[in-house]
Structures are given as structure tokens and as C-alpha cells.
Amino acid sequence: MNTRTRMSAIVATLGLAGSLALATASADESRAPGSAAQVSLTEVARAQNPTAGAAGPQDTVWIAERAGTVRVLGDDGLGEPVLDISDETTTDGERGLLGLAFDEQFAHLYVSYTDLEGTSTVDEFTVQDGAVLENTRRTVLTQEQPESNHNGGAIAFGPDGHLYIALGDGGGGGDPQGNGQKLDTLLGKLLRIDPQGGDPYAIPEDNPFVGDPDARGEIWSYGLRNPWRFSFDAASGDLLIGDVGQSDWEEIDWAPASSPGGENYGWSQMEGTHPFRGGTEPANHVPPIHEYDRTGLGCSVTGGYVYRGGAIPGLAGQYVYSDYCDGTLRSLEIEDGRVTGEHDLGVNGGEVVSFAQDGDGELYVLAIGGTVSRVDPA
């Protein structure tokens, strides 16, 4: 079964068992300099197919549900929807409400979803006293999608105050249109825009391809297949991307906070550090800092966060991630863009599709089957 078919079937079938065996990592875990942090998962809420989460105003955590609703996590679980666009999105294939983000002042909420035609869309809402003002809604960016898979959809504000948007290569398996390496399309890219600087947005003047007549100025980095969750380290500002592979290799990409952008992560000439179907490695290829194969049950990396909370000191500074098909939480120790240690954290989150980070740096694990769990000390 090819990856496109496999992932479409997986996402459409929301009843996978949560206790999956761990995937085989490509690197030898004996390299780890220390023992894994002792963690546990505490279920704090049940949701209808949660897909994304973000720290919200007044120390809250907001959770997006795939069908198009957004709910706020409280002491008693999730409240009633504070936003409902379910009549404007579709959940066929890998579509739906896929991302949400707040600006630094929590003055605006941004949601990333596929509309009824499957077009990737980012909308903005004004937030006042913790409430979404639906009559302020405006569309910031749209991108037509040729297929129902590889939508990407994650969005986040970087330390620079700009909005970053991840888009997949357009789907179809193997990037048939070569979008990953094309600079005249937004597909297969990580974008960087200023949503408040123009109508509907402004392109920052220091974006790497501004002024290139053959490239889209919104592009920050390229060569991505299906960037399924990216994040910025809250302490260092470094960027980490989980990019789902085609047939053999899952990868995690890294860029330092000092990067001027323009990284080429290689797809579809490369799958991880390996030429894809006879591809030639681009001269400017930035290889992943970590990859793992599919000899185990892993099939689709879910990018996470560098842990900056205070509850689990032994996890501090480590990048926590998982895999949709495997569910095991793992962590990487990273120094200057090089992985120095790898850990199996010994807990399974089910069909992990996303992570969320609250205002204190604590992490939550979202499984498409419905659980929202907090990562706690064991």
C-alpha cells in the first residue's frame, strides 16, 4: 500500500487501537548519554477528533477539532465551542480544521482549515476578553489543493512575530507535479507572512526569495512533503519540523533561530537523507537532524515541541515527538543542530496527531481518537 492510500485510510478510520508497539528508530539508542525522563500521560479531556492546540489568553489552552470547532480546556475538560466553522469545512481524506494560533498579544486567533472545495485557508478573528468576535472574520491566505491529502495545515507565530504556515506538496503520492522543489508555488513549503501588515497580508522584506521574479516571496523554506506539525523552541527560537515520508523514511528538520531562511529540505529528490526514486541530492540540501525507517510500526511522524516546562526537569530542553501509527512518545537531545541522545519515554498516546504547549511550557498530547492528555512526571 502506498503512503497516500495508507494515510487516507488511517485518517478516515478513526478507530485505530491506542496501544501500538513502538517503531524502530534508525539510530542506535545506545548513543543516548543519559536515561530517559520518567513521564506519564494524564487524560484531561475528551474531544471530537482533536487536531491542534495552542496556548490562549488568560493561561488557557484552546483545542481545535477536525470537523471545525474550537473549544477551551478547563478544569472539567473542554467547554462548549467558542468557534464553529463546521459548515464550511470537510473531513474527507486528510482535510478538516488542521491548525490554530494566537498572535503574541492574544488579540487575534488564526485558524487553518480546508474549505468545502478542499482549498487550504487561513482565517483571522479578533479576540476580546477571551471571546472570539465572529463578525471580525477575514480570510488571510488561500491555496488550492489538487488532492485531498498532504495539506500540512499547521500554523504558528515565530519569535519574530510573523505567522508561519506549513503546506504539503499537494498530494497524489511521490509529488507528481514536483511542487516540493518549485519556487513558483506555495505547495511543499513553509511560509512566513505578516498578517497585520497588509491586505490581506504583507510579505516581510527579509524573506529569502523577496525580489526573485521566479519565486513566491511568501516562501521561508521548501522541499517539504507533508510538514505535519512544526514548532519554535520557546527558549532558543530554533525551528523544528516533522515531515512525513513517502515510503521508507520519516524525518525531523531543524533550523537555528539565526537562520535567514531559504532551506531546501530535499523533497522530492530526497526522502530524508536518501535519494527518492533515483533523485539527485540538491546542492543546497539541508538534511534532517533525525530520521527513522518503517521497519517497525511507525509510518507518519508527528512533530512536537522542545520541552520548556518545569514539571519534568529530566526532560528539559529535549524535543518531544511521536508517530501517528506508533503512538510512542520519544525525545531527542539536540546540541547545535546535532542529535546527541535519543529516548523512548515509555508511554503511548494512541493515534498521536498533534501536541500542544501551554503558557508554562507544559505539553499536551492529542490523539485523533479523542484523548487530550498532559505529559506529567511519572
C-alpha positions as CSV (number, residue, x, y, z in Angstrom):
1,M,0.0,0.0,0.0
2,N,1.5,3.4,-0.9
3,T,1.7,6.1,1.7
4,R,-1.1,8.3,0.3
5,T,-3.6,5.4,0.3
6,R,-2.4,4.3,3.7
7,M,-2.6,7.7,5.3
8,S,-6.0,8.4,3.8
9,A,-7.3,5.2,5.2
10,I,-5.8,5.8,8.6
11,V,-7.1,9.3,8.9
12,A,-10.6,8.3,7.7
13,T,-10.8,5.4,10.0
14,L,-10.7,6.9,13.5
15,G,-10.8,3.7,15.4
16,L,-7.2,2.5,15.5
17,A,-6.1,0.9,18.7
18,G,-4.2,3.2,21.0
19,S,-1.7,0.6,22.3
20,L,0.6,0.2,19.3
21,A,4.1,-1.2,19.6
22,L,7.0,1.1,19.3
23,A,8.5,1.9,15.9
24,T,12.1,1.1,15.1
25,A,14.3,4.2,15.1
26,S,17.1,4.4,12.5
27,A,19.7,5.5,15.0
28,D,21.1,3.3,17.8
29,E,19.5,4.4,21.1
30,S,22.6,3.3,22.9
31,R,24.1,6.7,21.9
32,A,21.9,8.4,24.4
33,P,24.1,10.0,27.1
34,G,21.6,9.5,29.9
35,S,18.4,7.6,30.8
36,A,15.0,8.7,29.6
37,A,13.0,11.1,31.7
38,Q,10.3,9.4,33.7
39,V,6.9,10.6,32.4
40,S,3.3,9.7,32.4
41,L,0.2,10.7,30.5
42,T,-2.8,12.2,32.3
43,E,-6.0,12.3,30.3
44,V,-7.5,15.8,30.9
45,A,-10.3,15.9,28.3
46,R,-12.1,14.1,25.6
47,A,-12.6,15.8,22.2
48,Q,-14.2,15.0,18.8
49,N,-11.1,14.2,16.8
50,P,-8.7,16.9,18.2
51,T,-6.2,18.1,15.6
52,A,-4.3,21.0,17.1
53,G,-3.9,23.1,20.2
54,A,-2.4,26.4,21.3
55,A,-1.8,28.4,24.4
56,G,-4.6,31.0,24.7
57,P,-5.5,34.1,26.7
58,Q,-5.6,34.0,30.5
59,D,-3.5,30.9,30.7
60,T,-5.9,28.7,28.8
61,V,-5.3,26.0,26.2
62,W,-7.5,26.0,23.1
63,I,-8.2,22.8,21.2
64,A,-9.2,22.5,17.5
65,E,-11.5,19.6,16.5
66,R,-11.3,18.3,13.0
67,A,-14.9,18.9,12.0
68,G,-14.5,22.7,12.6
69,T,-15.0,23.5,16.2
70,V,-12.6,25.2,18.7
71,R,-13.0,24.6,22.5
72,V,-11.2,25.8,25.6
73,L,-9.7,23.4,28.0
74,G,-10.7,23.9,31.6
75,D,-10.6,22.1,34.9
76,D,-13.5,20.0,33.9
77,G,-12.4,19.2,30.4
78,L,-13.4,21.1,27.3
79,G,-16.1,23.7,27.3
80,E,-18.7,24.4,24.7
81,P,-17.4,25.6,21.3
82,V,-16.1,29.1,21.2
83,L,-15.9,28.9,17.4
84,D,-17.7,26.7,15.0
85,I,-17.0,26.6,11.2
86,S,-18.1,23.1,10.7
87,D,-20.5,24.0,7.9
88,E,-17.5,25.5,6.0
89,T,-15.0,22.6,6.1
90,T,-14.9,19.0,5.1
91,T,-13.2,16.0,6.6
92,D,-12.8,13.7,3.6
93,G,-9.2,12.5,3.0
94,E,-6.9,14.3,5.4
95,R,-8.9,17.5,5.4
96,G,-10.6,19.5,8.2
97,L,-9.7,22.1,10.7
98,L,-5.9,21.5,11.0
99,G,-4.3,24.3,12.9
100,L,-4.8,27.4,15.2
101,A,-2.6,30.1,16.5
102,F,-2.7,33.3,18.5
103,D,-0.6,36.3,18.0
104,E,1.6,37.4,20.9
105,Q,-1.0,39.7,22.4
106,F,-3.8,37.2,22.1
107,A,-5.6,39.9,20.1
108,H,-6.2,37.7,17.1
109,L,-7.0,34.0,16.6
110,Y,-5.9,32.4,13.3
111,V,-7.4,29.1,12.1
112,S,-6.1,26.9,9.3
113,Y,-8.6,24.6,7.5
114,T,-9.7,23.1,4.2
115,D,-12.9,24.6,2.9
116,L,-15.7,22.7,1.2
117,E,-13.7,22.7,-2.1
118,G,-10.6,21.4,-0.3
119,T,-8.8,24.7,-0.5
120,S,-6.3,25.4,2.3
121,T,-7.5,28.6,4.1
122,V,-6.2,30.7,6.9
123,D,-8.7,33.0,8.6
124,E,-8.3,35.6,11.3
125,F,-10.7,36.6,14.1
126,T,-10.4,39.4,16.6
127,V,-10.3,38.2,20.2
128,Q,-11.6,40.4,23.0
129,D,-11.7,39.5,26.7
130,G,-11.1,35.9,25.7
131,A,-14.1,35.8,23.3
132,V,-13.9,35.3,19.5
133,L,-15.7,38.1,17.7
134,E,-17.0,36.2,14.7
135,N,-18.1,39.3,12.8
136,T,-14.4,40.3,12.5
137,R,-13.6,37.3,10.4
138,R,-11.4,37.8,7.4
139,T,-9.5,35.5,5.1
140,V,-5.8,35.9,5.1
141,L,-4.5,33.3,2.7
142,T,-5.8,30.6,0.4
143,Q,-4.1,27.8,-1.6
144,E,-5.9,25.4,-3.9
145,Q,-5.1,21.7,-3.2
146,P,-5.1,19.3,-6.1
147,E,-5.6,16.3,-3.9
148,S,-7.3,15.6,-0.5
149,N,-4.0,14.6,1.2
150,H,-0.8,16.3,2.1
151,N,-2.5,19.6,3.2
152,G,0.0,20.3,6.0
153,G,-2.1,22.9,7.9
154,A,0.0,23.7,11.0
155,I,0.3,27.4,11.8
156,A,2.3,29.3,14.4
157,F,3.8,32.7,15.2
158,G,7.6,32.7,15.3
159,P,9.7,34.7,17.8
160,D,9.9,37.4,15.2
161,G,6.2,38.0,15.4
162,H,5.4,36.7,11.9
163,L,2.9,34.0,11.0
164,Y,4.4,30.7,9.7
165,I,2.2,28.4,7.6
166,A,3.0,24.8,6.6
167,L,1.6,23.4,3.3
168,G,2.1,20.0,1.9
169,D,3.2,19.2,-1.7
170,G,-0.4,18.9,-3.0
171,G,-0.7,15.1,-2.6
172,G,-1.0,12.4,-5.1
173,G,1.9,10.3,-4.0
174,G,5.5,11.0,-5.0
175,D,4.9,14.7,-5.7
176,P,3.8,14.2,-9.3
177,Q,3.9,17.9,-10.0
178,G,7.4,18.4,-8.4
179,N,6.0,21.1,-6.1
180,G,8.5,20.5,-3.4
181,Q,11.4,21.9,-5.4
182,K,9.4,24.5,-7.3
183,L,9.6,28.1,-6.0
184,D,6.7,29.4,-8.0
185,T,4.1,27.6,-5.9
186,L,3.3,27.7,-2.2
187,L,2.8,23.9,-2.1
188,G,5.5,21.9,-0.3
189,K,6.7,25.0,1.7
190,L,6.9,26.7,5.0
191,L,5.6,30.2,4.5
192,R,6.3,33.4,6.5
193,I,3.9,36.4,6.3
194,D,2.8,39.5,8.3
195,P,-1.0,39.1,8.5
196,Q,-1.4,42.6,10.0
197,G,1.0,44.4,7.7
198,G,-1.2,44.4,4.5
199,D,-4.4,43.5,2.9
200,P,-4.8,40.5,3.2
201,Y,-1.2,40.3,4.4
202,A,2.3,41.6,3.8
203,I,5.4,39.7,2.8
204,P,8.4,40.5,5.2
205,E,11.1,42.3,3.3
206,D,13.8,39.9,4.7
207,N,12.1,36.7,3.4
208,P,14.7,34.8,1.4
209,F,13.1,34.9,-2.0
210,V,11.8,38.5,-2.0
211,G,12.9,40.1,-5.2
212,D,13.3,36.8,-7.1
213,P,10.9,37.0,-10.1
214,D,10.8,33.3,-10.4
215,A,9.8,32.6,-6.7
216,R,7.0,33.4,-4.4
217,G,8.0,35.9,-1.8
218,E,6.0,34.2,1.0
219,I,8.3,31.2,1.0
220,W,10.6,30.7,4.0
221,S,11.8,27.2,3.3
222,Y,11.0,24.5,0.8
223,G,11.4,20.8,-0.2
224,L,8.8,19.5,2.2
225,R,6.4,16.7,1.6
226,N,3.8,17.0,4.3
227,P,5.1,19.0,7.2
228,W,2.9,17.5,10.0
229,R,3.5,19.9,12.8
230,F,6.3,22.4,13.4
231,S,7.3,24.5,16.4
232,F,9.7,27.0,17.7
233,D,11.8,26.3,20.8
234,A,10.4,28.8,23.3
235,A,13.9,29.3,24.8
236,S,16.2,29.4,21.7
237,G,13.8,30.2,18.9
238,D,15.1,27.3,16.8
239,L,12.6,25.8,14.3
240,L,11.8,22.1,14.2
241,I,9.6,20.4,11.6
242,G,8.2,16.9,11.5
243,D,7.9,15.9,7.8
244,V,6.0,12.8,6.8
245,G,7.9,10.5,4.4
246,Q,6.6,8.7,1.3
247,S,7.5,5.0,1.7
248,D,10.6,4.5,3.8
249,W,11.8,7.4,5.9
250,E,10.3,9.8,8.4
251,E,12.3,12.9,9.2
252,I,12.7,15.8,11.6
253,D,14.2,19.0,10.2
254,W,15.9,21.8,12.2
255,A,16.9,25.4,11.6
256,P,18.6,27.7,14.1
257,A,16.9,30.9,15.2
258,S,19.6,32.8,13.4
259,S,18.7,31.3,10.0
260,P,17.8,33.8,7.2
261,G,15.5,31.1,5.7
262,G,15.8,29.5,2.3
263,E,16.5,26.0,3.5
264,N,15.8,23.2,1.0
265,Y,14.9,20.1,2.8
266,G,15.1,18.0,-0.3
267,W,11.7,16.6,-1.2
268,S,11.0,15.1,-3.7
269,Q,14.6,14.5,-4.8
270,M,15.3,13.2,-1.3
271,E,13.4,11.3,1.3
272,G,15.3,12.0,4.5
273,T,19.0,11.5,3.7
274,H,18.2,9.1,0.8
275,P,17.6,9.8,-2.9
276,F,13.9,9.3,-3.7
277,R,13.2,7.1,-6.8
278,G,16.6,7.9,-8.4
279,G,16.6,11.6,-7.4
280,T,19.7,13.7,-7.3
281,E,20.5,15.4,-4.0
282,P,20.2,19.1,-4.4
283,A,23.5,21.0,-3.9
284,N,21.8,23.1,-1.2
285,H,20.0,20.2,0.5
286,V,19.7,20.6,4.3
287,P,19.5,17.0,5.6
288,P,17.3,16.2,8.6
289,I,18.8,16.0,12.1
290,H,16.9,12.8,12.7
291,E,15.2,10.1,10.6
292,Y,13.7,6.7,11.2
293,D,12.6,3.9,8.9
294,R,9.5,1.9,8.7
295,T,10.7,-1.5,9.7
296,G,8.5,-1.2,12.8
297,L,5.0,0.2,13.1
298,G,5.9,3.8,12.6
299,C,4.5,5.4,9.4
300,S,3.9,9.1,9.9
301,V,5.9,11.4,12.2
302,T,4.1,13.9,14.4
303,G,6.3,16.8,15.2
304,G,6.2,18.2,18.8
305,Y,8.0,20.7,20.9
306,V,11.2,21.3,22.9
307,Y,10.1,20.8,26.5
308,R,10.5,24.1,28.5
309,G,8.1,23.3,31.3
310,G,9.0,23.0,35.0
311,A,7.2,19.8,36.0
312,I,9.7,17.3,34.5
313,P,13.3,18.6,35.0
314,G,14.8,15.5,33.4
315,L,13.0,16.3,30.1
316,A,14.1,20.0,30.0
317,G,15.5,21.0,26.6
318,Q,14.6,17.8,24.8
319,Y,12.4,17.7,21.7
320,V,9.3,15.5,22.2
321,Y,7.6,13.9,19.2
322,S,5.7,10.8,18.2
323,D,4.3,8.9,15.3
324,Y,0.6,8.6,14.3
325,C,0.8,4.8,13.6
326,D,3.1,4.0,16.6
327,G,2.0,6.4,19.3
328,T,5.1,6.1,21.4
329,L,6.4,9.4,22.8
330,R,10.1,9.9,22.1
331,S,12.6,12.7,22.8
332,L,15.8,14.0,21.2
333,E,18.6,15.8,22.9
334,I,19.9,18.4,20.4
335,E,23.1,20.4,20.6
336,D,23.9,22.9,17.8
337,G,21.7,21.1,15.3
338,R,23.1,17.7,16.1
339,V,21.2,14.9,17.9
340,T,23.3,13.8,20.9
341,G,20.8,11.5,22.5
342,E,17.5,9.6,21.7
343,H,15.0,8.3,24.2
344,D,11.9,6.2,24.3
345,L,9.8,7.9,27.0
346,G,7.9,4.7,27.7
347,V,4.3,6.0,27.2
348,N,1.9,5.6,24.3
349,G,-0.5,8.4,23.3
350,G,-2.6,6.4,20.8
351,E,-3.0,7.9,17.3
352,V,-1.0,11.0,18.1
353,V,-1.8,13.7,15.5
354,S,-0.5,16.8,17.4
355,F,1.0,18.3,20.5
356,A,0.1,21.5,22.3
357,Q,2.2,23.7,24.6
358,D,0.6,25.8,27.3
359,G,1.9,29.2,28.6
360,D,4.1,27.5,31.2
361,G,5.7,25.2,28.6
362,E,3.9,22.1,29.7
363,L,2.9,19.7,26.9
364,Y,-0.3,18.0,25.9
365,V,-0.7,15.1,23.5
366,L,-3.7,15.0,21.1
367,A,-4.9,11.7,19.7
368,I,-7.4,11.7,16.8
369,G,-9.5,9.1,18.6
370,G,-10.4,11.8,21.1
371,T,-8.0,11.9,24.1
372,V,-6.3,15.1,25.2
373,S,-3.5,14.1,27.7
374,R,-1.0,16.1,29.7
375,V,2.6,15.0,29.9
376,D,3.3,14.7,33.6
377,P,6.1,13.3,35.8
378,A,5.8,9.6,36.5
